């Protein structure tokens, strides 16, 4: 398993959506236990932009992958 996300990244739904819309997102990480209503807009953008998606079991696990002490619903690794 991945222990930390490598490279430049953004954490959180708002920042992830912004990165997708700007065309800077490469891979999107989504917590499986994140609120479905919140994730719908993100999933639509992912489909429209044909981005790679990685699902992580919990928001807490995703937060740890991002190096933060709180949970995260989404994160995006950015293009270099």
N, C-alpha and C positions, 0 to 999 in steps of 0.2 A: 504494500500500500504506500501511497505517497505520504510523506511526513510534512512537507511544506510545499506550497505552490511556488514554483520558480518563476522569476522574471517580474516585470511590472504587472501590477494587478489593481483592481478596484474591488471594494467589498460593499455589499448592500444592493437592494433592488434599484433604488434611484440611480446610483452610480453605474450599475450594470446596464440599465436601459440607456443611459447617456452614452456609454461606451459603444453599445451596439448601434445606436443611431448615428454616432460619429464615424462608424466604420473602423474603430480601433480595437474592437474585441476579437480575440482569436478563439478562445475556448471558454465556455460558460459552465460554471459549477452550480448545481442546484441541490439544496437539502431536500430529501424526500419528505420530511415532516413539516416543510414550509406550507403556509396557507395557500390552498389551491386558487382562491380568488385573486390573491396577490400575484401568483405565478402565471396566470393566464396571459397577461399582457407581455410578459417576458418570453413565454413560449411562442407566442405569435411572432414576435420580432426574431426569435431564433430561427423559426421556420422560414420566414421571409428572407433571411440573410444566410441561410444554409450553414449555420455555425455548429461546431462540435459541442456536444453536451456531455457532461460527466455528472452522474448523480452520486451524492454523498448521503449516508444513512441519516444523519441528524444535523440540525443547525449547529449544535455544539461542536460536532466533529468538523464541520466546515469552518467554523470560527477558529478552531485550533490549526487547521491547514493554512489559514490566512495569517496566523500569528497574532490573533487578538483573543482577549479573555472573555468575550461574549459570543453568543451564537450569531450566525449569519444565514439568511435565507438564500442569497445568491452571491456569487463572486465571478469576476471575469479576468482572465489572463489576457493582457494586451499584446498587440503586435509590437515588435521592437522598433 
